[in-house]
């Protein structure tokens, strides 16, 4: 972390996006995490993605649980409303917020302790319901704020900084999200921004439950030899199945691709995801195959990253509930109160 | 032998087997009497079971309109051999036992001091019907038929009720009328008249007959709730189910068929309160309904909502605790758990409805209070009110009423340069302004957190910032006093040095007991508390009396504790009168307990001019 305050004046030459904001307008407070923390790279990727997508910062609601990862929403999108909720319970709060106003963009930020240990139940159920959100797990396999205990995503046999060996089977959030019905599932690495930024952009555009598991090494407690969540280990075992280019609906696709190396997927909102295949046999629209592929590679100690699954026919919770188009928080007594005549009818039926 | 004689003032208790369809037949019996203009108060005493275990249905017929549980049974209708002995024991001397005589019952299992009416209900039913489901359901109607004959209930009222229930289902209507007449005919030919009787009156007026949970749900519809998140738990589930029913009728956009509400059945109470908090944070009126174990699970979130100042409404339909406790029995045992829910220093606003009318009114009001005070509001109902149909005032609504959305800073105000501090006390009432997420591109955004913060919602661990905030929350709680419903005084006919405090579902039994005590020459001023925080009127009332009985349906005297803690009341002046066996408190219990204590205290000479 740095103790230098950020200057509030922006240089006039900073590039503005279509909605008139510079990249700096998407920043937040100065991070209080350790220097070199993977989480700060993820915050930077979120800033980049939102700026590039021309999202007005205040149209994003940031929600998090408790832990190092859950502190980060204070460090990006400083003009957005944020909510640092209860440990492991961010998904329910996000669900409620989304029910109240379907027009905002909901970004959930959580960690492996928050989502895979204490909050596993809510993680699973929010995927089932198709809440329209981008759910980012900053996964380092360790509890940082309480100084280095294993979390539920720590691999069996991996060593803690103090030399203890983890004997519990690891929990794979990507597989769980696939099983529970998430309609956009990705995995990234905080050390690979070129992969992560388009993943986040595509997830933000996705209508439905989008989850990205981001491996984000903890320099203080989980970056040693024997750890399977260290920078070195993840770099060595990272198996990216594809590279992703994301094109919002209004943009003309300008990149050039060679024959047969690209899969194009069009999302609900008209946006286009172009995938350059790195593994020829990987099909991110086949959920069942994706699960076994991830498991097969995990068994070999490999970490599969990229866009792992995308359901282009996803539906979100509001569609399923048949809610009115106007955000529920804008309705007043005229729309909500059935009035005296209806009440008198009810009274009459109760006699 | 003595014979209980009564017109429009007696208790009939039905002993049945759960899942046999008896509850609807017994309800029909109660409604028919109601339609004759005579108030009734039914209570379903049921097990935590779907089929097979014993269940009871008690109908109090009460021309005086005493709707509390009276205590005692004048007539027992036993349709469950499993509970025969205990049912027979419960009948008041001179009372009546109506039983199914299809199988012989040994003489020794009756009593000499009660009147026995045997009718071969099963035999009549099996002779008339062959289908097993038909037999099971119509058997209930046959005994109801006999009872209408015995108690002189107008069969035309029952037929009218059949007509309403089976509109367009002629076959069902005919079958039910036929079964009713089977029972009536048998009773007419074989059974002697008894001395309990229903006579037509005009004592019901425009009152409605409804359960508190439906009423609370309707209150949430009228009060503008748009988000409901819940997890099934007895005895509160029917709140959410009624909200689903009412919103489907009353909240669908006529042009598009779209819903002006969102209801989610969550995976547990942690999630249901989380959703309510999320929706409240984002400016939608939201509520959950639960019971004791749910409250236990929700406490961390309740603390967050208190400290982060987020509107939320919790309808707590109380049951017996602790732990799983008595899910199908009633208590007022969550008063302290709710008043102080969460770790840390917290205080929550509680509302205590006395009946379905107040369940409606207070649920709607709770939604206003939650947004005005930006805090969780508890509607403290219980199983007795929530799951039993109760005669009460018809629901009322002022057409000009607007929702109080509280202090919300708008985009215009922000543009005008208004200083926005999310936790800043600008008006001196302890209530800060809030912004909804997405209000303004550059102003009014803030980071909500449960941990320490300053008045501008910035992260701060400074002691002074924390103290400022906690002091402001105390001021806000003071402000709440002026917003919550005032207590209701029932003054004795003569000056009284004794007083009583009561709340919630104790109300009807209490009013009846006050009448009974007055008849014995014991005059008591009674105050019904309707909310926490306690207004000064409550402390003044207690100070004006030498002894105050506090009637509660829990063991610990939880409201008494709260009065001592929060209203600065001297513990010596408070006498706990506690009923906590899981059944609703009765007028007989209150009368006896108070009369006994008064006679003990009255050994000392009274001051002149005072009557006790």
Contacts between the chains, C-beta under 8 A, distances in Angstrom:
chain1	res1	chain2	res2	distance
A	56	B	441	5.8
A	57	B	441	7.1
A	58	B	437	7.8
A	58	B	438	5.7
A	58	B	439	7.2
A	58	B	440	6.2
A	58	B	441	5.0
A	58	B	442	7.5
A	58	B	445	6.0
A	59	B	438	5.7
A	61	B	282	7.2
A	61	B	437	4.6
A	61	B	438	7.1
A	63	B	278	7.6
A	73	B	447	7.1
A	74	B	447	5.2
A	74	B	459	7.0
A	78	B	445	7.1
A	79	B	441	6.6
A	79	B	442	5.4
A	79	B	443	7.9
A	79	B	445	4.5
A	80	B	437	7.4
A	80	B	445	5.5
A	81	B	435	7.5
A	81	B	436	7.9
A	81	B	437	3.5
A	81	B	438	7.1
A	81	B	445	5.4
A	81	B	446	6.5
A	81	B	447	7.7
A	81	B	448	7.2
A	82	B	445	7.9
A	82	B	446	7.6
A	82	B	447	4.1
A	82	B	448	6.5
A	83	B	278	7.6
A	83	B	281	6.0
A	83	B	308	7.9
A	83	B	447	7.6
A	83	B	448	4.3
A	83	B	449	7.7
A	84	B	447	6.7
A	84	B	448	6.7
A	84	B	449	4.1
A	84	B	450	7.0
A	84	B	451	7.3
A	85	B	274	7.2
A	85	B	277	7.6
A	85	B	278	7.9
A	85	B	304	6.8
A	85	B	450	7.5
A	86	B	274	7.1
A	86	B	300	5.5
A	86	B	301	5.8
A	86	B	304	5.7
A	86	B	450	7.2
A	89	B	270	6.0
A	89	B	271	7.4
A	89	B	274	4.8
A	89	B	300	7.9
A	89	B	301	6.9
A	91	B	271	7.7
A	91	B	274	7.6
A	92	B	229	7.8
A	92	B	266	6.8
A	92	B	270	6.9
A	92	B	271	4.1
A	92	B	272	7.6
A	92	B	273	7.8
A	92	B	274	2.7
A	92	B	275	5.0
A	92	B	278	6.6
A	93	B	274	4.9
A	93	B	275	7.2
A	93	B	277	5.7
A	93	B	278	3.7
A	93	B	281	7.2
A	94	B	278	6.1
A	95	B	229	7.9
A	95	B	264	6.9
A	95	B	271	7.7
A	95	B	274	7.4
A	95	B	275	5.1
A	95	B	278	6.2
A	96	B	227	6.4
A	96	B	229	6.5
A	96	B	274	6.5
A	96	B	275	3.6
A	96	B	276	6.0
A	96	B	277	6.3
A	96	B	278	2.6
A	96	B	279	3.8
A	96	B	280	7.4
A	96	B	281	7.5
A	96	B	282	7.2
A	96	B	284	8.0
A	96	B	286	6.6
A	97	B	278	4.0
A	97	B	279	6.5
A	97	B	281	6.1
A	97	B	282	4.2
A	97	B	437	7.2
A	98	B	278	7.6
A	99	B	226	8.0
A	99	B	227	4.9
A	99	B	262	4.4
A	99	B	264	7.0
A	99	B	275	6.8
A	99	B	278	7.5
A	99	B	279	5.4
A	99	B	284	6.8
A	99	B	286	7.9
A	100	B	226	7.4
A	100	B	227	6.1
A	100	B	278	7.2
A	100	B	279	4.2
A	100	B	280	7.9
A	100	B	281	7.9
A	100	B	282	3.7
A	100	B	283	5.9
A	100	B	284	3.4
A	100	B	286	7.3
A	101	B	282	5.2
A	101	B	283	7.0
A	101	B	284	7.3
A	101	B	436	7.6
A	101	B	437	7.2
A	101	B	438	6.9
A	103	B	438	7.3
A	104	B	282	7.8
A	104	B	437	6.1
A	104	B	438	5.1
A	121	B	267	6.0
A	121	B	268	6.9
A	121	B	270	7.8
A	121	B	271	7.6
A	122	B	267	7.4
A	122	B	270	7.4
A	122	B	271	5.9
A	122	B	274	7.3
A	125	B	266	7.5
A	125	B	267	4.4
A	125	B	271	6.5
A	129	B	264	7.3
A	317	B	264	7.9
A	318	B	262	7.4
A	321	B	259	6.4
A	321	B	262	5.2
A	321	B	263	7.5
A	321	B	264	8.0
A	322	B	257	7.3
A	322	B	258	5.7
A	322	B	259	5.0
A	323	B	258	6.4
A	323	B	259	5.4
A	323	B	260	7.9
A	323	B	261	7.7
A	323	B	262	5.4
A	324	B	253	5.7
A	324	B	256	7.2
A	324	B	258	4.3
A	324	B	259	6.5
A	324	B	260	5.4
A	325	B	258	7.1
A	327	B	284	8.0
A	328	B	226	4.0
A	328	B	227	6.5
A	328	B	260	7.2
A	328	B	261	7.3
A	328	B	262	6.3
A	328	B	279	7.8
A	328	B	284	4.7
A	329	B	226	7.5
A	329	B	279	7.9
A	329	B	282	5.9
A	329	B	283	3.6
A	329	B	284	4.3
A	329	B	436	6.4
A	331	B	224	7.7
A	331	B	226	6.3
A	331	B	260	5.9
A	332	B	224	7.7
A	332	B	403	6.7
A	333	B	224	6.3
A	333	B	401	7.3
A	333	B	402	5.8
A	333	B	403	5.2
A	335	B	260	5.7
A	336	B	221	7.9
A	336	B	224	4.3
A	336	B	226	6.7
A	336	B	251	7.1
A	336	B	260	6.2
A	336	B	403	7.8
A	337	B	222	5.7
A	337	B	224	6.4
A	337	B	397	7.6
A	337	B	401	7.8
A	337	B	403	7.9
A	338	B	221	6.6
A	338	B	222	6.8
A	338	B	250	4.1
A	338	B	251	7.4
A	339	B	397	7.3
A	339	B	399	6.6
A	340	B	397	5.2
A	340	B	399	5.1
A	342	B	250	6.1
A	343	B	222	7.1
A	343	B	395	5.4
A	343	B	396	7.6
A	343	B	397	5.2
A	344	B	394	7.9
A	346	B	218	6.9
A	346	B	395	6.8
A	347	B	206	7.7
A	347	B	208	5.2
A	347	B	394	4.2
A	347	B	395	5.8
A	350	B	208	3.8
A	350	B	209	5.6
A	350	B	210	4.8
A	350	B	394	7.9
A	351	B	204	7.9
A	351	B	206	7.6
A	351	B	207	7.6
A	351	B	208	6.0
A	351	B	209	6.7
